[in-house]
């Protein structure tokens, strides 16, 4: 089963996004994607962070902010 995306954040010009997700095993992670305007798929994974594992969504988001400079912004984290 694919990962369940809990939150997706897009940069100001829409060229990159970060998804924070939950895996079937209960761990959390994140990945950065770049926008593809000329291909069939809208987003292509940069395959940098998707294998990192975290105990919570908050921890995954904190790490994403530490690794992805444009994501360093404030927001409220909510998930089920």
PyMOL commands that set and color helices and strands:
alter all, ss='L'
color gray80, all
select helices_A, chain A and resi 57-67+69-71
alter helices_A, ss='H'
color red, helices_A
select strands_A, chain A and resi 4-10+16-22+28-35+43-45
alter strands_A, ss='S'
color yellow, strands_A
deselect
rebuild
show_as cartoon
